[in-house]
Amino acid sequence: MKTTKLNRLFRPILLSIALAVPATAVATLPATAQIKISTFAQAIAEAASDDEDIAGFYRENGYQPIWTSGSDEHQARIMALFQAIQHADDHGLPERAFDTAALENAMRAIDSPRDLGRVEVDLSKLFLTYAKYIQTGILTPAAVDDGIKREVPLKDRTELLKAFSQAQPAPFLRTLPPKSEEYARLMREKLRLERVRAEGGWGPTVQAGSLRPGDQGQAVIQLRNRLVTMGYMDRSATQTYDENIQRAVQRFQTNHGLTADGVAGGDTVKAINTPVEDRLERIIVAMERERWMNIERGDRYVWVNLTTFTARVVDGGKVTFETRSVVGQNLSTHRTPEFSDMMEHMVINPSWYVPRSIIVNEYLPALRANSGAAGHLLITDARGRTVSRATDFSQYSARNFPFDMRQPPGPGNALGYVKFMFPNQYNIYLHDTPSKSLFGREVRTFSHGCVRLQQPFDFAYTMLAPQEADPEGFFQSILRTGQETKVELDEPVPVHLVYRTAFTDTRGEMNYRNDMYGRDARIWAALQAAGVDLRMLDS
């Protein structure tokens, strides 16, 4: 809604407030006005009785209004809030959460201090709902998917009201959305795709199972036209799968995590035929995820995007190291969770302490049948002593098995030669692996949940560089001992395990990946249930 239209709408509403009880200090009012103010305070207390944060704010400020005095300052505050709400859907927020019709009617009908007090509280509630949604998200992550362990950085609501009441309203409201470059880029792409959707999308889909260079015909024209509309190639009249189409397909494949061979195989055609609505859904989900991470990520941090199967080191906003990764299998017990923590140390020549779940679910059944099974592992008691393989393991069940299992350091160790620790309750960490062939796969979901790195040594050198003059030499000297050695990081490094199926790359181009765990589909369903929907924008 245009500002002028908003002004016309609110002129009578603000006049209603201005003609109601003035919010001057009680001491300066005659006795009759003091009675009215007392009624106003009582109305605030009653209206805020179901919200302790709002009630606490007004108790602390002596039940003074921040919206409804009729002053120019308070009118500007109302206008700024309603103007911000008019653009809430730019951020993918649900319009129905800010249904202001009832509030506008209540504002028009003010004719008593009690009415004024109720409207005062309703405006504060509206502000806090808007602030929460745009600042830290609409949903509670763990309620959507138990693999999303992220702790949302919720703000103190009383302090938020206090800060807003003391600030210039419009500039303050502009500080609430995430300030990350990624959030701004996602929102720009959202607005662009909404215009594309209004114009009919990307045109007819490609009616072919696959296409390759040299092919001709209607399907090639459909491929060409969709690539042009998507922005992957300039306009062309070619009806042949030529070099320009091949380069455009390669660029598209790179941006969608596909093998960039320039051949429009089945997976590529499927991705090219994905409707604009699906891409919009992923972007809105990514914006919600950015709001969940409206935090300082650190000048140096590790960024593991599970959907791209990569781990990066970011220094001062620039990617200084990147390696392929393997993440958890798509099983309820193996999916890698999402959370942030602090990497504190690495262990060179690590032992593998087998998780209890793997012991009882995978190794115990084998030991019950054959006590010599899993011979590469040591079985140890509570004091760390090795348990004889002559033990009759058939007497134990998953419930009463009293032993631990450990694989000593060595070339076949499941953790390889180094692991990187950010101690957490989920027992997730980054590590080397002897299974190097898996890094050649396009989809790399093979682990029990931890993140395996293709280039763990180089990752270690990068982690050690700030504290060692010769990080490679330092690392290799410890490695050669064959002894399990813990190396502390002088400065702990934030680690962010994220799951983004829509994101921008280092070139600023949109990328999309498969929703391998189905988490984004669940988030989108929850956002829809909360009132979020797709829209179209006129050009």
C-alpha positions, 0 to 999 in steps of 0.5 A: 500500500502506498504511503499516501493511501495509508495516510488517507486510511489512518487520518480518521483513525488517528483523529479518533485517538487524538480526541480520546484521553490525552496521555499527559502526566497524572500529576498535571491533570485535574482530578477528573482526568486522573480518574480517566488515566486510572481507568486507562491504566486498569484497562492496560493491566486487564488487556495485558494480563495474558502477556507477562512481557507486555504487562511488565513493560507497562508496570515499569513505565507507570502505564504510560502509553507509547501509541495512543496519546494522540501526539505526533510522535505516537501517530508516527509510531502507529504509521511506521508499524502499519507501513512496515506490515504492508511490506511483510509479505515481501519477507514471506511472512503470513498476512493473516498474522497481521490482520489489522482490520479488527484493530482499525475498527477498534481504533475508530471506535475509541470513545473512552479510556478503557477503549484506549487502554485495550487499543494500546495493548493491542498495538504493542502485541501487533508490534511484538508479533511482527518483530518476532516473525521478521527478526527470528522467524515464524516457526519453532524449528524442532517442532517442525523436524526433530533433526533441526536442533537450532536454537533460535536467538529470540529477543527479550520482548520487554526490552524490545518494546522498551527500545522501540519506545525510545527510538525513531520508529521507522529506522528501528523497524528497518533494523529488525530483519536479518542483515546478512547479505544472503537474506537480502539476495534471497528476498531480491530473488523472491521478488523477481520470481514473483514477477516471473510467476505473474508473467506465466512462469518459464514457459512450456516444459521440455517434452523429452526424457533427455537431450544432448548436443546435436539434437534438433526439434521441438524439445530443443526449442523448449529447452532453449526457451526455458534457459533463456527465460531463466537467464542462463543464455541470451535470446536465440533462434537456434533449433539445434542443441548447439554450443550456446545451449550446451554452455547454458546447460552446464551453468544450470547444472553447476547451479543445481548440484548436477554433473556439469557435462552439458548433456540434458539428461533425466535429472537435468531435464527434471530440474529444468522443468521444475516450476517457478512455484517450487523455487519460490517455496524453497526461497521462502523456506531459506528466508525463514532459515536465515531468520532462525540464524539471525546471529553473529556467525563469527569473523572466522567460521566453518559452514557445512551445508548438508545439501551441497555435501561441502564444508567451508572455512569462511574468513572475513566473509570470504571462502578460504577453504572448501572440501567435499563431505559425506553426511548422514544417511537418510534414515531416522537414526542417521540424518545429520542434525542442524545446529551451531557450536564451537570447534575447540580442538582436533584429535590427530591419530584418533581412536574411534569410540563406537557409539552405543547405538551402533554397538547394540544395533550392529555389533552386538548381534554379530558378537552373540553369534560369533565372539570373534566378530568385529575383530578390528575393535577392542571390547573394553569394560567400564575401567578401560580394560580389554575384555577377552574374546572368549566371553560368552556374549550371547548372555547379553541383550541391548539393554544389559550389554555392559561393555564399550568398543573402541577402534585404536588409531591406524590406517583402517580407523573409521575416523581416519587420521584426524577428527575435529571436535565441537563437543555437543550432545548429538555426538556429531563432529567432522573427521577423516575417513578411509572410504575415499571413493564415496567422495566421487558420488554426486549424492553423498549420504552414507555416514551414521550422522557425522560429517566426513571430509575429503581433504581433512589434512588441508582442513587441519592446516587451515584450522591451525594456520592462525596459531602455527608458523608451519601448520603442515609441519606441526600436524605431520610431526604429530601424525608420524608418532601414531599416538592419539594426540589432542590439539587445542585451538587457541581461538575456538571457531564457530561451526554451523551445520545448515541445510539450505536447498536454495542459496546463493553462491560466491558469484551471487547466483541462485543455487538449488539442491534436492531436499534429501531429508524432506526437511524443507517440505515439512517447513513449507507445510508448516509455513502454509499452516501459519498462513504463508502463501505464494503471491504474484507481483506485477512488473 
